[in-house]
Amino acid sequence: MAVKLRAITVVQIAASALACSAIFLTGCAERQILTGSAVPQHKNAERSMQAEILSNSAEVWFVKPGTDNIELVKVNRNLTGRNKLESALTELLRGPTGEEEAQGLGSEIPKGTILLSVKPLDDDFEIDLSRRFNSGGGEASMQARMEQLKRTVSSVAGGKKVFLNIEGKRLVAAAEGLEVQQPINF
C-alpha cells in the first residue's frame, strides 16, 4: 500500500508540474522575443547611428587644374582611428587615389609632407607638419595648399580652432612671403 501511495503521489506531482508548465507557457504566448535587427529602434537612436556613420567620414580637398586657375574639389573619405582630425589630415597627405588621379585630381601639398602631431589645446587643436609642407611651388601653390588644408580641417573640427605649426613653430608666413592667418580654419 505504501508503494501504491508513493506512485499516486509521484503521478500527482508530475501532473501538477505539467499543469503549471502549461499555465506558464500560455502566459508567454502573447509575448514576442525580438533579437538583432528585429528589435524596434527609436527614431532618436536611428538618427544617432546615422550621425555616427556620417561622423566617420570627412571632406578631403584636392585640386584640379583648369585652363586659367586651380579648382578645389572635395572628396568624401571614410576615416579610421579615434581622432577624426588626425585621420582626415592623414588622408589629405596621402593624396588622391589612383581613380581620383585618373579624374584629374591632384594635390599642391608636396609629396613627403609628414603629419608630426595633432595636439589638443584646451578646446582647440594644434597640428604640426614637416617643413616639406612649406617648401617650393610659388605663391599660387602655397595658397592652394593652405586652402586644401583649411577646408579639410574645417570638415572635421566643428567649431574648434586649429593652429598650424611647421616642425614645432607657429607658421605666420609661408616660404613665398604669404601671410598665414591663425587659426587656419577661421
C-alpha positions as a LaTeX table, in Angstrom:
\begin{tabular}{lrrr}
\hline
Residue & $x$ (\AA) & $y$ (\AA) & $z$ (\AA) \\
\hline
Met1 & 0.00 & 0.00 & 0.00 \\
Ala2 & 2.88 & 2.35 & 0.72 \\
Val3 & 4.26 & 1.72 & $-2.78$ \\
Lys4 & 0.82 & 2.43 & $-4.27$ \\
Leu5 & 0.56 & 5.66 & $-2.26$ \\
Arg6 & 4.00 & 6.77 & $-3.43$ \\
Ala7 & 3.13 & 6.07 & $-7.05$ \\
Ile8 & $-0.03$ & 8.15 & $-6.75$ \\
Thr9 & 1.93 & 10.98 & $-5.12$ \\
Val10 & 4.58 & 10.94 & $-7.86$ \\
Val11 & 1.86 & 10.97 & $-10.51$ \\
Gln12 & 0.09 & 13.87 & $-8.77$ \\
Ile13 & 3.35 & 15.84 & $-8.53$ \\
Ala14 & 4.11 & 15.21 & $-12.21$ \\
Ala15 & 0.55 & 16.21 & $-13.21$ \\
Ser16 & 0.78 & 19.36 & $-11.13$ \\
Ala17 & 4.13 & 20.27 & $-12.68$ \\
Leu18 & 2.74 & 19.71 & $-16.15$ \\
Ala19 & $-0.31$ & 21.85 & $-15.39$ \\
Cys20 & 1.87 & 24.66 & $-14.02$ \\
Ser21 & 4.11 & 24.49 & $-17.08$ \\
Ala22 & 1.09 & 24.72 & $-19.37$ \\
Ile23 & $-0.22$ & 27.76 & $-17.48$ \\
Phe24 & 3.22 & 29.40 & $-17.54$ \\
Leu25 & 3.70 & 28.78 & $-21.26$ \\
Thr26 & 0.24 & 30.07 & $-22.15$ \\
Gly27 & 1.03 & 33.27 & $-20.27$ \\
Cys28 & 4.06 & 33.73 & $-22.54$ \\
Ala29 & 2.14 & 33.01 & $-25.72$ \\
Glu30 & 1.35 & 36.67 & $-26.29$ \\
Arg31 & 4.95 & 37.81 & $-25.82$ \\
Gln32 & 7.43 & 38.20 & $-28.63$ \\
Ile33 & 11.15 & 37.89 & $-28.14$ \\
Leu34 & 12.97 & 40.12 & $-30.59$ \\
Thr35 & 16.65 & 39.90 & $-31.31$ \\
Gly36 & 19.16 & 41.53 & $-33.64$ \\
Ser37 & 17.68 & 43.70 & $-36.38$ \\
Ala38 & 14.12 & 42.77 & $-35.37$ \\
Val39 & 14.38 & 44.87 & $-32.22$ \\
Pro40 & 12.43 & 48.07 & $-32.82$ \\
Gln41 & 14.58 & 51.17 & $-32.57$ \\
His42 & 13.56 & 54.64 & $-31.52$ \\
Lys43 & 13.88 & 57.41 & $-34.09$ \\
Asn44 & 16.48 & 59.17 & $-31.94$ \\
Ala45 & 18.60 & 56.02 & $-31.80$ \\
Glu46 & 18.42 & 55.72 & $-35.60$ \\
Arg47 & 19.45 & 59.34 & $-36.02$ \\
Ser48 & 22.30 & 58.82 & $-33.59$ \\
Met49 & 23.55 & 55.81 & $-35.55$ \\
Gln50 & 23.28 & 57.72 & $-38.84$ \\
Ala51 & 25.18 & 60.65 & $-37.32$ \\
Glu52 & 27.92 & 58.27 & $-36.14$ \\
Ile53 & 28.24 & 56.82 & $-39.64$ \\
Leu54 & 28.43 & 60.30 & $-41.14$ \\
Ser55 & 30.89 & 61.45 & $-38.50$ \\
Asn56 & 33.28 & 58.70 & $-39.60$ \\
Ser57 & 33.76 & 60.43 & $-42.91$ \\
Ala58 & 35.27 & 63.74 & $-43.89$ \\
Glu59 & 35.61 & 66.05 & $-46.84$ \\
Val60 & 39.19 & 65.95 & $-48.06$ \\
Trp61 & 40.06 & 68.66 & $-50.56$ \\
Phe62 & 42.25 & 68.25 & $-53.63$ \\
Val63 & 42.96 & 70.39 & $-56.68$ \\
Lys64 & 42.03 & 70.01 & $-60.30$ \\
Pro65 & 43.99 & 72.17 & $-62.71$ \\
Gly66 & 41.80 & 74.25 & $-65.01$ \\
Thr67 & 42.69 & 76.31 & $-68.04$ \\
Asp68 & 43.17 & 79.57 & $-66.13$ \\
Asn69 & 43.18 & 78.54 & $-62.49$ \\
Ile70 & 43.17 & 75.70 & $-59.99$ \\
Glu71 & 39.79 & 74.38 & $-58.87$ \\
Leu72 & 39.36 & 72.91 & $-55.38$ \\
Val73 & 37.40 & 69.65 & $-55.34$ \\
Lys74 & 36.12 & 67.78 & $-52.29$ \\
Val75 & 36.26 & 64.01 & $-51.95$ \\
Asn76 & 34.49 & 62.13 & $-49.18$ \\
Arg77 & 36.79 & 59.77 & $-47.32$ \\
Asn78 & 35.99 & 57.21 & $-44.65$ \\
Leu79 & 38.07 & 57.82 & $-41.57$ \\
Thr80 & 39.79 & 55.28 & $-39.39$ \\
Gly81 & 41.05 & 55.79 & $-35.88$ \\
Arg82 & 39.66 & 57.69 & $-32.95$ \\
Asn83 & 41.00 & 61.15 & $-33.79$ \\
Lys84 & 38.97 & 62.43 & $-36.73$ \\
Leu85 & 41.22 & 65.44 & $-37.30$ \\
Glu86 & 44.32 & 63.27 & $-37.44$ \\
Ser87 & 42.60 & 60.76 & $-39.76$ \\
Ala88 & 41.38 & 63.48 & $-42.13$ \\
Leu89 & 44.87 & 65.04 & $-42.29$ \\
Thr90 & 46.40 & 61.63 & $-42.96$ \\
Glu91 & 44.01 & 61.17 & $-45.89$ \\
Leu92 & 44.86 & 64.64 & $-47.21$ \\
Leu93 & 48.61 & 63.99 & $-47.04$ \\
Arg94 & 48.19 & 60.60 & $-48.77$ \\
Gly95 & 46.82 & 62.48 & $-51.75$ \\
Pro96 & 44.29 & 61.35 & $-54.32$ \\
Thr97 & 43.72 & 57.68 & $-55.05$ \\
Gly98 & 44.61 & 56.26 & $-58.47$ \\
Glu99 & 40.98 & 56.57 & $-59.53$ \\
Glu100 & 40.85 & 60.21 & $-58.38$ \\
Glu101 & 44.09 & 60.97 & $-60.24$ \\
Ala102 & 42.53 & 59.47 & $-63.38$ \\
Gln103 & 39.75 & 62.04 & $-62.94$ \\
Gly104 & 42.36 & 64.82 & $-62.96$ \\
Leu105 & 42.66 & 65.41 & $-59.21$ \\
Gly106 & 45.98 & 66.24 & $-57.62$ \\
Ser107 & 47.41 & 68.00 & $-54.59$ \\
Glu108 & 49.50 & 71.10 & $-54.15$ \\
Ile109 & 50.80 & 69.71 & $-50.86$ \\
Pro110 & 54.31 & 68.45 & $-51.57$ \\
Lys111 & 54.71 & 64.66 & $-51.53$ \\
Gly112 & 56.59 & 63.56 & $-48.45$ \\
Thr113 & 54.89 & 66.07 & $-46.12$ \\
Ile114 & 54.52 & 64.34 & $-42.75$ \\
Leu115 & 51.95 & 64.91 & $-40.03$ \\
Leu116 & 54.14 & 65.16 & $-36.94$ \\
Ser117 & 51.38 & 65.61 & $-34.37$ \\
Val118 & 47.85 & 66.67 & $-33.53$ \\
Lys119 & 47.63 & 68.12 & $-30.02$ \\
Pro120 & 44.61 & 69.38 & $-28.10$ \\
Leu121 & 44.92 & 72.94 & $-26.75$ \\
Asp122 & 42.12 & 73.43 & $-24.21$ \\
Asp123 & 39.13 & 73.48 & $-26.60$ \\
Asp124 & 41.23 & 73.90 & $-29.75$ \\
Phe125 & 43.87 & 71.92 & $-31.68$ \\
Glu126 & 47.41 & 72.42 & $-32.87$ \\
Ile127 & 48.70 & 70.47 & $-35.85$ \\
Asp128 & 52.37 & 70.12 & $-36.66$ \\
Leu129 & 53.57 & 69.33 & $-40.18$ \\
Ser130 & 57.05 & 68.69 & $-41.51$ \\
Arg131 & 58.88 & 71.59 & $-43.21$ \\
Arg132 & 58.24 & 69.96 & $-46.58$ \\
Phe133 & 54.73 & 71.47 & $-46.45$ \\
Asn134 & 56.21 & 74.98 & $-46.60$ \\
Ser135 & 58.67 & 74.39 & $-49.43$ \\
Gly136 & 58.60 & 75.34 & $-53.11$ \\
Gly137 & 55.87 & 75.82 & $-55.64$ \\
Gly138 & 55.39 & 79.57 & $-55.56$ \\
Glu139 & 52.69 & 81.79 & $-54.13$ \\
Ala140 & 49.73 & 80.26 & $-56.04$ \\
Ser141 & 50.77 & 76.76 & $-54.99$ \\
Met142 & 51.10 & 77.83 & $-51.36$ \\
Gln143 & 47.67 & 79.47 & $-51.42$ \\
Ala144 & 46.13 & 76.31 & $-52.89$ \\
Arg145 & 47.75 & 74.00 & $-50.31$ \\
Met146 & 46.69 & 76.27 & $-47.46$ \\
Glu147 & 43.13 & 76.22 & $-48.82$ \\
Gln148 & 43.22 & 72.41 & $-49.13$ \\
Leu149 & 44.37 & 72.20 & $-45.53$ \\
Lys150 & 41.84 & 74.76 & $-44.27$ \\
Arg151 & 38.85 & 73.12 & $-45.94$ \\
Thr152 & 39.84 & 69.60 & $-44.89$ \\
Val153 & 40.38 & 70.70 & $-41.27$ \\
Ser154 & 37.08 & 72.61 & $-41.26$ \\
Ser155 & 35.17 & 69.50 & $-42.30$ \\
Val156 & 36.06 & 67.71 & $-39.04$ \\
Ala157 & 36.99 & 70.39 & $-36.49$ \\
Gly158 & 33.49 & 71.74 & $-36.00$ \\
Gly159 & 33.71 & 74.97 & $-34.02$ \\
Lys160 & 37.19 & 74.27 & $-32.69$ \\
Lys161 & 40.10 & 76.40 & $-33.82$ \\
Val162 & 43.05 & 74.68 & $-35.46$ \\
Phe163 & 46.51 & 76.23 & $-35.42$ \\
Leu164 & 49.31 & 75.20 & $-37.79$ \\
Asn165 & 52.91 & 74.63 & $-36.79$ \\
Ile166 & 55.80 & 73.65 & $-39.00$ \\
Glu167 & 58.21 & 71.45 & $-37.06$ \\
Gly168 & 57.16 & 72.92 & $-33.73$ \\
Lys169 & 56.96 & 76.62 & $-34.73$ \\
Arg170 & 53.76 & 78.51 & $-35.43$ \\
Leu171 & 53.54 & 79.34 & $-39.14$ \\
Val172 & 52.90 & 83.06 & $-39.64$ \\
Ala173 & 54.36 & 83.50 & $-43.12$ \\
Ala174 & 54.87 & 80.91 & $-45.83$ \\
Ala175 & 58.13 & 80.49 & $-47.74$ \\
Glu176 & 56.80 & 82.64 & $-50.58$ \\
Gly177 & 56.03 & 85.56 & $-48.23$ \\
Leu178 & 52.34 & 84.66 & $-48.00$ \\
Glu179 & 50.88 & 85.71 & $-44.64$ \\
Val180 & 49.21 & 82.79 & $-42.86$ \\
Gln181 & 46.12 & 83.52 & $-40.75$ \\
Gln182 & 45.94 & 81.61 & $-37.48$ \\
Pro183 & 43.81 & 79.71 & $-36.64$ \\
Ile184 & 43.80 & 78.32 & $-40.15$ \\
Asn185 & 40.13 & 77.32 & $-40.19$ \\
Phe186 & 38.52 & 80.68 & $-39.29$ \\
\hline
\end{tabular}
